[in-house]
Amino acid sequence: MKRVAILLSGGGSNMACLVHSMTGDHPARPCLVLSNDPEAGGLKRARDWGIETAAVDHRPFGKDRAAFEAALSEPLRAARPDVICLAGFMRILTADFIAEWKGRMLNIHPSLLPKYRGLHTHARALDAGETEAGCTVHEVIPDLDAGPILGQARVPVMQDDDPATLAARVLTMEHRLYPAVLHSFVLDDRSPVSMDWPPQD
């Protein structure tokens, strides 16, 4: 059984979908939910489900990312994960941290990479007049949002969309795509997963 650690910064909706998928004959189980915010709502949800949690507040470290990551690594190494899923973890990780977990760290990004790396993806897609948007699960490498793509889900952009309505539609697909990619990944299947709107139950 593979062990999965999930890193988050907020309420943890993607974390929840990953956790709920890892049941029954799934080949993995959550071993840790870790946050850079001790007050993150996702931590309480994980504790309520009996999952080990830890928090390392990034704020006392200021701009010393190496010291923050050294502290972050302690509970992570102790949990001995086979896979790390970044699920709304809002800190950019250094190349040294990523190197330790090379080939074992996944992230979900709310755009159809390689378009719109970084932040404000929905506003940028709308400003560009896109007719299609979506989300991507990829392996994490030191270059931001540039690792090998493991899955994408596409949604239409509606004429009356604003960033919030588009984000909500994309999030619906994130909740389906990430668990599907994780399931394949822990079985050593790297073939890309593809999904289209509307979501299929």
Backbone as CSV, one residue per row, in Angstrom:
resi,resn,N_x,N_y,N_z,CA_x,CA_y,CA_z,C_x,C_y,C_z
1,MET,0.847,-1.201,0.000,0.000,0.000,0.000,0.878,1.244,0.000
2,LYS,0.699,2.110,-0.988,1.489,3.340,-1.083,0.978,4.377,-0.085
3,ARG,1.913,5.217,0.373,1.606,6.241,1.359,1.624,7.609,0.666
4,VAL,0.562,8.404,0.902,0.401,9.683,0.219,0.338,10.809,1.249
5,ALA,1.230,11.783,1.111,1.175,13.004,1.912,0.578,14.111,1.057
6,ILE,-0.276,14.926,1.668,-0.963,16.002,0.949,-0.606,17.330,1.606
7,LEU,-0.126,18.278,0.808,0.240,19.607,1.297,-0.805,20.610,0.832
8,LEU,-1.259,21.460,1.761,-2.294,22.442,1.442,-2.074,23.720,2.225
9,SER,-2.800,24.760,1.811,-2.733,26.038,2.518,-4.100,26.548,2.949
10,GLY,-5.175,25.943,2.456,-6.508,26.474,2.723,-7.502,25.424,3.178
11,GLY,-8.700,25.502,2.601,-9.800,24.652,3.061,-9.693,23.194,2.685
12,GLY,-8.919,22.916,1.653,-8.623,21.519,1.364,-9.672,20.771,0.562
13,SER,-10.318,21.426,-0.416,-11.334,20.695,-1.179,-10.704,19.613,-2.059
14,ASN,-9.561,19.907,-2.659,-8.881,18.860,-3.435,-8.333,17.768,-2.527
15,MET,-7.825,18.157,-1.365,-7.375,17.161,-0.390,-8.505,16.213,-0.041
16,ALA,-9.687,16.764,0.209,-10.834,15.938,0.587,-11.168,14.931,-0.502
17,CYS,-11.129,15.368,-1.758,-11.430,14.450,-2.859,-10.371,13.361,-2.976
18,LEU,-9.114,13.714,-2.773,-8.059,12.710,-2.796,-8.248,11.699,-1.671
19,VAL,-8.506,12.201,-0.459,-8.698,11.313,0.691,-9.878,10.378,0.472
20,HIS,-10.998,10.908,0.018,-12.191,10.085,-0.167,-12.009,9.048,-1.265
21,SER,-11.085,9.317,-2.190,-10.830,8.338,-3.251,-9.980,7.163,-2.765
22,MET,-9.186,7.388,-1.718,-8.238,6.358,-1.254,-8.903,5.418,-0.252
23,THR,-9.866,4.663,-0.721,-10.581,3.709,0.120,-10.721,2.394,-0.650
24,GLY,-11.241,1.397,0.011,-11.511,0.126,-0.661,-10.258,-0.485,-1.248
25,ASP,-10.319,-0.833,-2.534,-9.182,-1.498,-3.170,-8.190,-0.512,-3.789
26,HIS,-8.313,0.774,-3.455,-7.349,1.770,-3.941,-5.960,1.399,-3.433
27,PRO,-4.929,1.535,-4.284,-3.583,1.095,-3.886,-2.819,2.076,-3.013
28,ALA,-3.485,3.095,-2.464,-2.798,4.075,-1.617,-3.697,4.524,-0.481
29,ARG,-3.065,5.090,0.542,-3.778,5.668,1.675,-3.084,6.957,2.104
30,PRO,-3.839,7.926,2.613,-3.214,9.157,3.107,-2.442,8.893,4.393
31,CYS,-1.229,9.421,4.464,-0.420,9.238,5.677,-0.181,10.550,6.420
32,LEU,-0.419,11.692,5.759,-0.163,12.994,6.396,-0.841,14.082,5.587
33,VAL,-1.442,15.048,6.292,-1.864,16.308,5.682,-1.063,17.407,6.366
34,LEU,-0.320,18.160,5.565,0.664,19.121,6.069,0.353,20.489,5.487
35,SER,0.449,21.535,6.322,0.137,22.883,5.862,1.175,23.884,6.335
36,ASN,1.280,24.981,5.578,2.100,26.123,6.003,1.294,27.105,6.836
37,ASP,0.012,26.806,7.071,-0.864,27.679,7.863,-1.520,26.842,8.961
38,PRO,-1.143,27.052,10.225,-1.724,26.261,11.307,-3.241,26.372,11.402
39,GLU,-3.829,27.444,10.830,-5.276,27.634,10.886,-5.989,27.148,9.628
40,ALA,-5.286,26.515,8.731,-5.905,26.060,7.480,-7.070,25.116,7.766
41,GLY,-8.187,25.387,7.119,-9.367,24.564,7.350,-9.169,23.106,6.985
42,GLY,-8.306,22.851,6.018,-8.058,21.477,5.606,-7.457,20.617,6.709
43,LEU,-6.706,21.231,7.610,-6.115,20.466,8.720,-7.202,19.910,9.636
44,LYS,-8.183,20.742,9.965,-9.264,20.270,10.839,-10.046,19.150,10.166
45,ARG,-10.317,19.297,8.876,-11.047,18.246,8.163,-10.268,16.934,8.223
46,ALA,-8.976,17.008,7.998,-8.157,15.794,8.022,-8.138,15.166,9.412
47,ARG,-8.006,16.008,10.438,-8.017,15.469,11.809,-9.341,14.788,12.106
48,ASP,-10.441,15.388,11.638,-11.758,14.786,11.874,-11.868,13.407,11.231
49,TRP,-11.107,13.194,10.169,-11.126,11.899,9.485,-10.059,10.949,10.008
50,GLY,-9.349,11.358,11.057,-8.360,10.483,11.669,-7.025,10.420,10.949
51,ILE,-6.750,11.419,10.123,-5.487,11.457,9.391,-4.475,12.282,10.175
52,GLU,-3.244,11.838,10.210,-2.191,12.590,10.886,-2.014,13.942,10.197
53,THR,-1.843,14.995,10.989,-1.648,16.336,10.435,-0.433,17.000,11.076
54,ALA,0.080,18.001,10.379,1.175,18.820,10.905,1.110,20.174,10.220
55,ALA,1.636,21.176,10.901,1.680,22.524,10.332,3.026,23.159,10.642
56,VAL,3.579,23.838,9.642,4.799,24.619,9.810,4.501,26.007,9.263
57,ASP,4.261,26.953,10.164,3.901,28.321,9.770,5.091,28.965,9.048
58,HIS,4.874,29.389,7.810,5.976,29.970,7.039,6.329,31.387,7.501
59,ARG,5.413,32.065,8.177,5.603,33.483,8.460,6.803,33.796,9.359
60,PRO,7.063,33.029,10.408,8.238,33.357,11.231,9.566,33.239,10.483
61,PHE,9.569,32.540,9.356,10.826,32.342,8.624,11.136,33.500,7.676
62,GLY,10.174,34.419,7.508,10.421,35.548,6.621,10.764,35.081,5.221
63,LYS,11.875,35.564,4.695,12.299,35.194,3.345,13.279,34.023,3.324
64,ASP,13.501,33.415,4.486,14.445,32.291,4.562,13.726,30.999,4.167
65,ARG,13.612,30.796,2.858,12.878,29.642,2.371,13.570,28.337,2.740
66,ALA,14.897,28.338,2.768,15.624,27.117,3.111,15.308,26.672,4.535
67,ALA,15.236,27.617,5.462,14.931,27.266,6.853,13.488,26.772,6.970
68,PHE,12.565,27.434,6.266,11.174,26.984,6.273,11.073,25.559,5.737
69,GLU,11.736,25.296,4.628,11.652,23.961,4.035,12.334,22.902,4.884
70,ALA,13.377,23.281,5.602,14.004,22.331,6.516,13.022,21.916,7.605
71,ALA,12.259,22.889,8.111,11.252,22.575,9.123,10.102,21.781,8.519
72,LEU,9.719,22.114,7.301,8.637,21.400,6.617,9.019,19.943,6.357
73,SER,10.293,19.715,6.106,10.758,18.371,5.774,10.688,17.404,6.955
74,GLU,10.739,17.930,8.180,10.779,17.033,9.340,9.533,16.151,9.439
75,PRO,8.315,16.711,9.501,7.148,15.831,9.562,6.942,15.051,8.272
76,LEU,7.383,15.609,7.164,7.217,14.929,5.880,8.078,13.661,5.835
77,ARG,9.336,13.791,6.209,10.211,12.606,6.220,9.719,11.576,7.226
78,ALA,9.235,12.053,8.372,8.749,11.125,9.400,7.558,10.310,8.905
79,ALA,6.760,10.885,8.000,5.581,10.185,7.487,5.936,9.160,6.407
80,ARG,7.142,9.249,5.858,7.634,8.307,4.845,6.677,8.141,3.658
81,PRO,6.303,9.237,3.002,5.375,9.116,1.874,6.052,8.556,0.623
82,ASP,5.292,7.808,-0.140,5.732,7.379,-1.467,5.400,8.432,-2.507
83,VAL,4.344,9.207,-2.256,3.882,10.246,-3.172,3.503,11.474,-2.350
84,ILE,3.811,12.648,-2.879,3.382,13.908,-2.270,2.467,14.612,-3.256
85,CYS,1.283,15.001,-2.799,0.329,15.746,-3.624,0.227,17.170,-3.098
86,LEU,0.600,18.139,-3.914,0.359,19.538,-3.588,-1.075,19.851,-3.990
87,ALA,-1.872,20.298,-3.035,-3.298,20.523,-3.269,-3.675,21.896,-2.720
88,GLY,-3.364,22.921,-3.498,-3.582,24.276,-3.015,-2.536,24.694,-2.003
89,PHE,-1.297,24.240,-2.203,-0.184,24.635,-1.334,0.441,25.884,-1.935
90,MET,0.263,27.013,-1.259,0.559,28.309,-1.855,1.949,28.833,-1.516
91,ARG,2.926,27.959,-1.535,4.320,28.373,-1.367,5.129,27.789,-2.514
92,ILE,6.005,28.597,-3.086,6.892,28.098,-4.136,8.046,27.363,-3.468
93,LEU,8.276,26.137,-3.904,9.300,25.288,-3.293,10.620,25.410,-4.054
94,THR,11.726,25.322,-3.318,13.040,25.467,-3.939,13.443,24.185,-4.659
95,ALA,14.440,24.341,-5.526,14.950,23.195,-6.283,15.507,22.121,-5.348
96,ASP,16.131,22.524,-4.247,16.692,21.535,-3.319,15.594,20.694,-2.686
97,PHE,14.507,21.323,-2.287,13.399,20.579,-1.684,12.795,19.627,-2.713
98,ILE,12.562,20.130,-3.908,11.953,19.310,-4.946,12.844,18.127,-5.314
99,ALA,14.163,18.339,-5.307,15.095,17.266,-5.689,14.975,16.059,-4.774
100,GLU,14.706,16.297,-3.486,14.595,15.175,-2.543,13.426,14.257,-2.897
101,TRP,12.397,14.825,-3.495,11.185,14.050,-3.799,10.976,13.903,-5.305
102,LYS,12.052,13.991,-6.059,11.972,13.953,-7.515,11.211,12.711,-7.993
103,GLY,10.265,12.942,-8.908,9.492,11.844,-9.467,8.392,11.335,-8.569
104,ARG,8.212,11.980,-7.411,7.192,11.526,-6.461,6.228,12.630,-6.045
105,MET,6.380,13.828,-6.632,5.572,14.967,-6.206,4.676,15.440,-7.345
106,LEU,3.376,15.554,-7.040,2.387,15.992,-8.017,1.786,17.332,-7.597
107,ASN,1.303,18.072,-8.598,0.604,19.324,-8.323,-0.570,19.451,-9.284
108,ILE,-1.614,20.141,-8.853,-2.719,20.475,-9.740,-2.735,21.977,-9.944
109,HIS,-2.902,22.379,-11.209,-2.842,23.799,-11.576,-4.092,24.145,-12.368
110,PRO,-4.728,25.295,-12.087,-6.007,25.626,-12.717,-5.885,26.291,-14.086
111,SER,-5.145,25.657,-14.975,-5.129,26.083,-16.376,-4.719,24.878,-17.214
112,LEU,-4.865,25.025,-18.514,-4.412,23.993,-19.443,-2.954,24.286,-19.786
113,LEU,-2.064,23.819,-18.912,-0.642,24.054,-19.138,-0.242,23.522,-20.521
114,PRO,0.712,24.193,-21.189,1.617,25.226,-20.654,1.058,26.646,-20.624
115,LYS,-0.213,26.828,-20.933,-0.789,28.176,-20.831,-0.967,28.588,-19.372
116,TYR,-0.719,29.846,-19.091,-1.085,30.497,-17.831,-0.471,29.825,-16.601
117,ARG,0.828,29.686,-16.644,1.544,29.275,-15.429,1.417,30.378,-14.390
118,GLY,1.583,30.003,-13.118,1.545,31.009,-12.067,0.126,31.339,-11.619
119,LEU,-0.087,32.584,-11.247,-1.332,32.994,-10.593,-2.318,33.646,-11.565
120,HIS,-3.541,33.893,-11.058,-4.591,34.631,-11.779,-4.924,33.977,-13.116
121,THR,-4.944,32.655,-13.122,-5.113,31.922,-14.381,-6.458,32.218,-15.046
122,HIS,-7.531,32.291,-14.266,-8.859,32.452,-14.864,-9.029,33.845,-15.470
123,ALA,-8.584,34.854,-14.776,-8.654,36.209,-15.314,-7.823,36.325,-16.587
124,ARG,-6.675,35.713,-16.598,-5.804,35.789,-17.780,-6.430,35.063,-18.961
125,ALA,-7.063,33.915,-18.693,-7.728,33.180,-19.777,-8.875,33.999,-20.356
126,LEU,-9.642,34.655,-19.488,-10.760,35.476,-19.963,-10.252,36.693,-20.745
127,ASP,-9.208,37.328,-20.236,-8.647,38.497,-20.920,-8.127,38.138,-22.306
128,ALA,-7.665,36.890,-22.451,-7.117,36.450,-23.736,-8.207,35.986,-24.703
129,GLY,-9.467,35.970,-24.238,-10.553,35.556,-25.108,-10.618,34.061,-25.355
130,GLU,-10.095,33.268,-24.411,-10.122,31.813,-24.579,-11.570,31.304,-24.619
131,THR,-11.793,30.287,-25.411,-13.108,29.628,-25.431,-13.096,28.344,-24.615
132,GLU,-11.912,27.959,-24.135,-11.750,26.722,-23.376,-10.742,26.964,-22.259
133,ALA,-11.013,26.390,-21.105,-10.090,26.467,-19.978,-10.037,25.084,-19.335
134,GLY,-9.440,25.008,-18.146,-9.373,23.702,-17.506,-8.307,23.641,-16.443
135,CYS,-7.852,22.422,-16.173,-6.854,22.198,-15.125,-5.900,21.094,-15.564
136,THR,-4.749,21.071,-14.912,-3.679,20.141,-15.273,-3.064,19.557,-14.008
137,VAL,-2.844,18.254,-13.995,-2.026,17.618,-12.968,-0.675,17.300,-13.603
138,HIS,0.389,17.690,-12.915,1.730,17.490,-13.476,2.708,17.102,-12.380
139,GLU,3.802,16.486,-12.788,4.898,16.254,-11.851,5.561,17.593,-11.545
140,VAL,6.069,17.719,-10.328,6.705,18.965,-9.899,8.193,18.909,-10.217
141,ILE,8.654,19.928,-10.908,10.073,20.128,-11.164,10.413,21.547,-10.727
142,PRO,11.716,21.894,-10.671,12.053,23.243,-10.192,11.433,24.371,-11.011
143,ASP,11.247,24.191,-12.309,10.586,25.228,-13.108,9.094,25.235,-12.775
144,LEU,8.554,26.406,-12.469,7.185,26.526,-11.980,6.171,26.048,-13.018
145,ASP,5.320,25.115,-12.600,4.206,24.626,-13.428,4.678,24.117,-14.789
146,ALA,5.842,23.476,-14.814,6.430,23.069,-16.097,6.756,21.579,-16.165
147,GLY,6.392,20.802,-15.162,6.742,19.390,-15.155,5.903,18.573,-16.115
148,PRO,6.283,17.301,-16.321,5.543,16.425,-17.224,4.054,16.381,-16.876
149,ILE,3.214,16.527,-17.901,1.763,16.552,-17.701,1.237,15.133,-17.567
150,LEU,0.460,14.897,-16.501,-0.112,13.581,-16.219,-1.614,13.532,-16.462
151,GLY,-2.238,14.679,-16.598,-3.676,14.689,-16.865,-4.186,16.101,-17.075
152,GLN,-5.228,16.227,-17.906,-5.871,17.517,-18.105,-7.378,17.317,-18.220
153,ALA,-8.113,18.291,-17.688,-9.570,18.324,-17.829,-9.948,19.661,-18.439
154,ARG,-10.835,19.634,-19.420,-11.206,20.829,-20.168,-12.632,21.241,-19.844
155,VAL,-12.838,22.556,-19.788,-14.191,23.095,-19.584,-14.407,24.212,-20.586
156,PRO,-15.658,24.453,-20.975,-15.935,25.582,-21.864,-15.911,26.897,-21.093
157,VAL,-15.525,27.954,-21.782,-15.649,29.306,-21.240,-16.959,29.885,-21.769
158,MET,-17.833,30.283,-20.858,-19.131,30.838,-21.238,-19.029,32.346,-21.483
159,GLN,-19.951,32.871,-22.293,-19.901,34.295,-22.648,-20.000,35.210,-21.439
160,ASP,-20.768,34.789,-20.430,-20.973,35.653,-19.263,-20.055,35.296,-18.097
161,ASP,-19.014,34.506,-18.338,-18.110,34.112,-17.250,-17.333,35.302,-16.701
162,ASP,-17.110,35.262,-15.399,-16.099,36.087,-14.765,-15.105,35.124,-14.110
163,PRO,-14.017,35.618,-13.533,-13.041,34.692,-12.958,-13.631,33.739,-11.924
164,ALA,-14.615,34.191,-11.154,-15.193,33.344,-10.110,-16.025,32.208,-10.697
165,THR,-16.844,32.513,-11.694,-17.685,31.458,-12.269,-16.836,30.455,-13.039
166,LEU,-15.812,30.933,-13.721,-14.925,30.023,-14.441,-14.142,29.154,-13.456
167,ALA,-13.681,29.769,-12.368,-12.951,29.010,-11.351,-13.805,27.895,-10.767
168,ALA,-15.086,28.176,-10.530,-15.969,27.160,-9.960,-16.143,25.981,-10.912
169,ARG,-16.263,26.275,-12.214,-16.415,25.197,-13.191,-15.135,24.369,-13.272
170,VAL,-13.999,25.030,-13.263,-12.719,24.317,-13.308,-12.529,23.472,-12.055
171,LEU,-12.911,24.022,-10.891,-12.739,23.291,-9.637,-13.531,21.988,-9.637
172,THR,-14.720,22.006,-10.234,-15.513,20.783,-10.344,-14.712,19.685,-11.042
173,MET,-13.964,20.062,-12.061,-13.160,19.080,-12.783,-11.869,18.733,-12.052
174,GLU,-11.312,19.690,-11.318,-10.141,19.373,-10.491,-10.454,18.221,-9.544
175,HIS,-11.661,18.281,-8.951,-12.043,17.269,-7.962,-12.177,15.872,-8.563
176,ARG,-12.322,15.786,-9.880,-12.390,14.491,-10.550,-11.038,14.076,-11.128
177,LEU,-10.325,15.061,-11.672,-9.066,14.750,-12.338,-7.974,14.305,-11.371
178,TYR,-7.804,15.026,-10.275,-6.673,14.734,-9.378,-6.756,13.308,-8.811
179,PRO,-7.902,12.871,-8.293,-7.962,11.483,-7.807,-7.687,10.452,-8.913
180,ALA,-8.161,10.725,-10.124,-7.936,9.783,-11.224,-6.454,9.677,-11.562
181,VAL,-5.773,10.820,-11.604,-4.339,10.804,-11.903,-3.559,10.134,-10.775
182,LEU,-3.903,10.443,-9.537,-3.208,9.812,-8.412,-3.338,8.292,-8.477
183,HIS,-4.530,7.795,-8.767,-4.744,6.345,-8.841,-3.815,5.723,-9.882
184,SER,-3.728,6.337,-11.052,-2.830,5.823,-12.086,-1.371,5.932,-11.659
185,PHE,-1.024,7.067,-11.043,0.369,7.331,-10.684,0.908,6.302,-9.691
186,VAL,0.108,5.945,-8.689,0.594,4.990,-7.685,0.687,3.575,-8.268
187,LEU,0.069,3.359,-9.411,0.212,2.089,-10.128,1.316,2.176,-11.185
188,ASP,2.115,3.245,-11.122,3.225,3.483,-12.058,2.760,3.653,-13.494
189,ASP,1.562,4.160,-13.663,1.031,4.450,-14.985,1.108,5.954,-15.208
190,ARG,1.984,6.379,-16.113,2.171,7.812,-16.374,1.435,8.266,-17.628
191,SER,0.623,7.420,-18.237,-0.095,7.843,-19.436,-1.102,8.927,-19.062
192,PRO,-1.150,10.014,-19.837,-1.985,11.157,-19.455,-3.478,10.806,-19.383
193,VAL,-4.136,11.334,-18.354,-5.575,11.197,-18.169,-6.245,12.409,-18.809
194,SER,-7.311,12.196,-19.543,-8.018,13.295,-20.199,-9.491,13.266,-19.819
195,MET,-10.035,14.434,-19.488,-11.444,14.562,-19.128,-12.035,15.791,-19.797
196,ASP,-13.320,15.728,-20.094,-14.018,16.846,-20.715,-15.295,17.153,-19.959
197,TRP,-15.747,18.382,-20.133,-17.024,18.831,-19.573,-18.163,18.273,-20.422
198,PRO,-19.306,17.900,-19.831,-19.631,17.971,-18.400,-19.034,16.813,-17.619
199,PRO,-18.901,16.965,-16.299,-18.298,15.908,-15.498,-19.126,14.630,-15.540
200,GLN,-18.415,13.501,-15.525,-19.077,12.198,-15.521,-18.928,11.561,-14.150
201,ASP,-20.024,11.105,-13.552,-19.978,10.448,-12.248,-19.651,8.964,-12.409
